[in-house]
Every structure is written in C-alpha cells, then in structure tokens.
Amino acid sequence: MLRYTLLRLLGAIPTLLLVIVLAFLLVHAAPGGPFDDERVLPPEIAANIAAYYHLDETLPQQFWRYLSGVVRGDFGPSYRYRDHTVSQLIGSAFPLSLKIGALSMLLAVIVGVGAGIVAALRQNTVADRVVMTVAMTGISIPIFVVAPVLVLLFAVKLHWLPAGWSGNAGYARLLLPVVSLALPQIAYIARLTRASLIDVLGSDFVRTAKAQGLGIVAIVRFHALKPALLPVLSFMGPAIAAVLTGSVVVEEVFGIPGLGQFFVRGALNRDYTLVLGIVIFYAALIIVLNLIVDVLYGVIDPRIRHR
Amino acid sequence: MSLLEVADLGIRYGASEVVAGLSFSVEPGESLGLVGESGSGKTQTALAILGLLPAAATTSGSIRFDGIELLTADEEEMNALRAERIAIVFQDPLQALNPYLRIGQQIRRILLQHGLASGREADDRVIEMLERVGLPDPKRQFGAYPHQLSGGMRQRAMIASALIAEPDLLIADEPTTALDVTVQAQILELLASIRDDTALLLITHDLGIIAGHCERMLVIEQGGLVEEGLTRQVFAAPQSRHMARLLEAAPRLDRDGVRETVVGKTVLDVRAAAVSFREHGSHRGDRRLRAVRDVTLQVRSGETVAVVGESGSGKSSLFRAVLGLIPLQSGIVSFLGERLPDDVRSRALSVKRELQLVFQDPVSSLNPQMIAGKIIGEPLLVHAPELGADERRRRVLHMLEKVGLPDAFVTRFPHELSGGQAQRVAIARALIMKPSVLICDEAVAALDGAVRNQILALLEGVQDETGLSIVFISHDLAVVRGISHRVLVMYLGRLVELADSARLFTRPRHPYTRALIDAVPVPDPAAARGKQIIAGEVPSILAPPSGCAFHPRCAYAQDRCIAERPNERIVDGVTVACHRADEIDLTVC
C-alpha cells in the first residue's frame, strides 16, 4: 500500500508538469497583458515595469524562471494586488473556499447516500420515482441557474436566509452557497447509490444472508452498504473537481471572498501569476484527493488491498 | 411425522411453469438426493423451501416444515426458521460468501441474529465450527477474507455457516460443482460425516454423487417428480424412462471399451512448451506465474488426445499458447513439420485455419447480435473472400446439416438456442474451414449428460469421416475415457503422465492419475463406497512444492520425492514423471 501510494505520487509529477505548461501557454496566448490600461503608459515606464516582472524575456525564459520558482513553492508576485505574493493570496482565500467545499461534499454524501438507499429499497415505488425525478432535475440544471433561483426564493421572497456574504454573519450565510454547490452532487450520488445498492442486493452473497435469516435492514448495514458505496467513493474524485469549479460560480453569485473570486478577477485582469498559481494549486489538490480516494478504495475492498 | 412435506408444489414465472405438481417429503435425519438436469426446477424448489424465490415467481401447493406452512409464512416467521432450522449451502462459495467481510464475522452474524450467542462465546463457537469442518488453523481463518481461501476451504467455511445454528434440515444445492474433482470427494465426505442428525437434501445433476451419499433419492424432470425410492433400488431397476436415460448417459469409468491407438502422421508437434505470466502488484514486487513448464506432446492425424488436470494445471494456457493467443515463453510449436511463429498475428492465413478452437460456454462465445448463419459463415469471409453469397450460404447450410441442426436455424440468434444447439453452432463455425486440429476447451462441461453425449458422438463422427485431430481439454476423466485415444495428465503446469487410454485407465503409472480416477463419482451405489480420497488441495501455482509438486498429497512419497523433481521417462510405453513409477502398482481393480 505504501509502495503504491509513493508510486502514485511520483506518477503525479508529469501530470502536474503538463498542467503547468498548458496553463502557462494558455494564459500567455490570451490577448492583452497585465498592464494594458485605458491610460497609455509612457514607453519608458512600460519598459521598466516589463523589465521588473521579466516580461521582456522570451517565453521559454519566463517559463523556466516561473517553473524554478514553483518547485521552491514560490508562485511569484501578483501583478495586480501589489505587495502580495500569489502564495499569500491563496493562503488567505483558500480556508473559506475549503470550508464551503467540504461542507457541501459532506452534505452531498449524507443526503445523496440516504436518498439512494431509500430509493433502492423502495425500488419502483412512488418514493423511488420521486427521488429519481428530483435527482434528474438536479443534474440537469446548471449551478449558475440554481444559485440565483435559491437566492430569489429563500432570500428575496421568503426572507429566511441572507442573500449575500458581506454584512451578514454566522452560519446562515453559508447555507445557500453550500446547498447550491451540493445539489448536483446530491443528485449524482443518489442515483449512483441506488443503482449500485440494487446491484449488490441482487448478488449471491445477499441471497446467502437472506437464507441465514437476516432482515433487510441488517443485510444493508452488515453486508451490502460497504460494497454499494464503492462506486460512490470512485465518484468522489470527479465530484471534488466539480465542487471546485462550481465554487468559482457560487462565490461570484454570493459575493464570497474565496479563491474562486480571485480566480475570476485574475483571469479578467490578466494577472498571469495569480491565475497560474490557482490553476496549479487546484490541479495538485485534485490529484491528491483522487489519490486519497484510490487508497480508501483499497481499504474498503480487501481483494485490492491484498494484491 | 415427516420433517418437510412438499405437496403439489407449483412455481411459475408468468406463463412459464418451472415446477408443477411436485410432491415429496424429507424424514428427520435422512439423506435424500434430488437429481435432475439443468432447468428441471431443482434449485427453484430449494429456494421455494427457504422462501427465497424472486418476487416475479408465483407459487401454489404447500410446503410444510415441522407443521408450519412455509409458502404463506411472513418474512418474520421465515427469518426465524432460516439458518436455525433450515440451512442451505450454495453452489459457488466464492459468490455465496461476502468478499468484503471476514469469514468469521459472517458466520458470527448468524449467531447474533438468532440470539444464540454473543461476544466471546460467539467467537469461540465459530472457531470451533471452523475446526469441525476441517479448516486448518481456525483461529487465523476466522479473520481471513473469502478470496484468501482456496475453493475447497471456502466451501468448508460455507458449510460451517450452514451448520453453526444446528439446523434440522440442510439443503446442499450442487455443493461441489464449482470445485476440483479431488476436492469434491472431500467435501461430500465432510457433508456425510458432519451433519449428525441434521437431515440432508442433496441437489445435484451428478448421479455418481447421489449413488455415493444418499439413502433415498428423487428424480425430477421439467419440474415434476418422475421417480422416487431407495437409491439402491432406483439404480438397480429404474422405473421411469427418464431415470433410465440419465443412467445411460452418465459417464462411467468402469464400463465401455476405450478407443484403440491410431497410427497416423504427426500433425501438431509441441516441444518443451513453457508459458508464464507476470503477477502484478504484489508487495514483494512482480512475481512470475509459471503456468506451463516443458510440456512436449505430439498429436497425430485422426487422433483424440485428452488433456486432463485440475485448476492451475496449465491445460488451457498450454493450448492458448499453441494457438498463439498468448505468448510462449519458450518451446517450439510445429504444424506438419513446419515451425509456427509464436504469435498468431504472424502466422499465415493458411495455417490459422488449420487450428480451430471451441470454448466451454457456447452462448457467451457466440456474438449475441449475429444470427447462426452469419456466425458459421464468418470464417469464409476471411479465409475464402472469393466465394459468392450463394456459395457461402450453401456451405453454411451444409455445416448446419453436418452438426445436426435443421436449415431453419440459420436465422436463429444465440439466445434462441439451447446450450447443446449453441455448442453445435460453435462447432460448425470451427469446422467450416476444414481444420486439421480442433481444440475443445471444456467444450461439453456445461452440458447435461444426454446432450453432452450427442456432442461427443458428433465430434467422433466428424473425426471418422475427415481424419480430424481433436485435443480435448477437460477436468473430468469419466467424460474423457470414452472418446480419447491418448490422455495427457497435467499437474501444476507439468506433464505427469501421457499414456494410451487403454493403459491409463487400467494401470495408471502416476499416483495423481490414480487419485483423479478414484475421485470420479461412480453412478453405482454398490461400487461407490470405500474409495480412497486423497488429502489436500492443489497448491498455489505461485509457490509450487519442492521436488515432485504432487508429493504433499501423495501416499507413496519418499524423501527423494521432496528433494528431487522426477524427470519424464518412459515406463512400459507410458511417459510418466514419477520416481517410483516402476515400483508401485496402481492397477485399477
């Protein structure tokens, strides 16, 4: 297991390198530059700024300079947020994004798995159809539609919850962002859980458990839940990536000062280093979380563990 | 009063009736055999007794257990009976045990469920039970996962779980069908010795098993009872035509002649063939799995060579490599004196058509989206593209006729065929290019007795007519006996004996061959008892024993067998790899 984990970590290096190269090229291919403004700068000053940020070097030179910084954990200075390094910006904004992301994943797993189990045990009944229809709707509607609609309903019409971030305090302001982020994931997880639990309940070892006099609740808890959750666990990797991207939208909609907002502003401002830093940070995060998912898979399935 | 009384039982799925008007009873403590072909309703009956039929099934009639009507009992009443009074052992222990839970936990859960024991006491009872079913080191096996045990040990664990609550009735549904032959004998012996006063309902397709292990027996055909009585009497004088037919179709080692050796030119020549696989991802790094080691074999024209061995013997790997489907590690394969490239992709089209293959499971080896005519004619598109559609059709119809299927089958899809019919289509596809060698990999293992015999007769007919050579890979010596000229016995990747059928079945030279012969259940109650059963199971091919790989299970093993691997040598015209082949007498009486 340890060997496997180390090998996987080594294998992540080329992936990460590829991400860095692609992101670097894409950012630099975008028209305009970080210091293009309505007010045209005198050529000497522009040249000075370019020299200060090494923008006058060739692209390979700039890339090499950047990469050697990244290896040392230095993502460079932000071009727009003066006096801040990219690392500082990520460090200040990420805890909030992490909180919202983790809470919505937790919500998604609890509600999704619960709904999936109910649907599987009540297969082809009204309860099953309701859960599946709601789930399908949740999957079909994009997050940038769900979030404003939730705001409209619960904040503007019903006045139950705050609509935005600033000016509000406590956990109430977390609720709508977390729910909007979790909704599509709840839907996916519910469908997955239902399908895989139905599959497991049809397996021979469940028939054996029935022949041993175990009731359906005991069978699900003791025999069926663990294998039924394996596909859900596999889905955690893509789900985490989806929540990260989703958070960019949700943070915009609710005005949350998280990493997503920096990402969007960075892209609009051509803040090369900031955008690159966040992309690489997210990529590394997704790789590590996926690795954790795969290791957990081995913990649950003894046949993989013993291989 | 009878323990179980089944009266006028009917089970149907929509319009199709799988069991109809079935009545029988099980007396306390007796061992009752239930025999029937596939699809006769044996398993459905067992599931009905336990109330485990799928929701789509509807039942009629009555099943009374100790005065309780089971067909109308609710789930709570049934759960109180299951395991505690009626228990079942299923066919395939790998599927029937939960792969995610430790063996001990699974068995322990039964005690907790029925409130029979808890805590340490439950642990102790499980360990004691594991010991009784013959699991070595039961304390350790308590914590093992099913995949860590061998097939036989898994079935022992399954039996332990069935008997842990001391039921009055134990149903065993084909309990040994998924196991190796030598292990089958051990498991049947265990079932007979361990059950004390628990009644046994033993369900099987194998008359030999019934003959050896049941006092009384039932024969069912298409969901209805056709015969019942004392096993001795039924075998001696079957009253129903169906039982007579079953008995007729049962393969036997102790009857019929064997085929005389043919003298023909060598068609297929395999020299010192070795096959190995890499086992990935073990924590000690990659290991080499040496599936086949130094096997030499010639197949003559018009000859049937049977290749026999248990799981891990390498019999299938050897011929996949001969066909070039998997890489040969070393060795030479020649066809009509010409050496063939190892990889099938490098072989000439004209050679490829000479070696054809028929698989075990006919239905899954045929493309479900193609009609039989297309399946049979497909090789023509590759090997004889110049033929017109009319000529192709003529040849397909000719092949259909040859394998004994009417013209109308041309448009049938595989799922519309029975197992026997599908295997005929597979054979027709293999034979349409008129190959010299047909390799049948367990080609009749999934078929019922009578159908199997028809397929074997078909192959023999084709051989007599065309001089086809057949390599017949099988785990079952009894099936092999009637059709093969020569037999190659393999164990853990090596040849242990290669002999003419006449010699091999009367005087085997290797103790393993003799063990295989003894392990075959004989469909004769008088002859069935008192056979010697060899101990142990086939060791892992990843860690074969030293010296002669068979020595840990061999009654004749000496120090030399442990230390030194026996070379192949010729003793009285038989190729055998045993140090003691010329001193011990293994004659089958």
Interface residues (C-beta under 8 A of the other chain):
Chain A: M1 R3 Y4 S203 D204 F205 R207 T208 A209 K210 A211 Q212 G213 L214 G215 A218 F222 H223 K226 P227 I300 D301 P302 R303 H306 R307
Chain B: L50 L52 E75 M78 N79 A80 L81 R82 A83 E84 A87 I88 F90 D92 Q95 A96 L97 N98 P99 Y100 L101 R109 I110 Q113 H114 Y145 H147 Q148 M158 S161 H280 G281 S282 H283
